[in-house]
């Protein structure tokens, strides 16, 4: 059997616009984010989902509602899909963080595998809980079509683990803009492939971002080291079959 998964990032929040760290801060979608999420309704209506899993925060649950649309499909909150807990960085911007913890924002951007935000999670901790939740969801829903609504970094860290991409390179992967969709196929023996990664053609031009964003940063002209072409083909991840 083949399990099909549609991984969706949530819509925009005010913190995304202001480039403030919003890991575990439970902010709702802003007006633009609601329009982004609403643009998912029509294309996602064509996918006969069996169930939808979502990080329990407002921004992800609001997005999951649009993925479900008018159908009678369960949305199951899953805390393993939450974004990184930024600890004392929550709701701060990069300038405020640099003033309080000089040099640490550079780790966020360039050496994330070495970073632990004060009272927050490490990237490895997020990856471990995210992968555990993701693989458990797959094993419990073999042969089904699943929607999974989560966050940029959490999704990237899960994909990085599947492809054995080092955490230090997580920002060198195709970036996931608000409400972009990635599609995966997973077989019962643990084989898998990414069919689409970071697709955003459901968004009208005015709802797309004009530059690639990491929390606290705007980057123009970014070219990923790891993209759909470089990761093309079937791979295997043993935990899918475990």
Secondary structure, DSSP 8 states (H G I E B T S, - for coil): -EEEEEEEE----HHHHHT---SS------HHHHHHHHTHHHHHTTS--SEEEE-SSHHHHHHHHHHHTTS---EEE-GGG-----GGGTT--HHHHHHHSTTHHHHHHH-GGG-B-TTS-BHHHHHHHHHHHHHHHHHHTTT-EEEEEE-HHHHHHHHHHHTT--GGGGGGB----TT-EEEEEEETTSEEEEEEEEE-TTS-GGGS-SSEEETTEEESS---SB-TTTT-S-EE-GGGT-
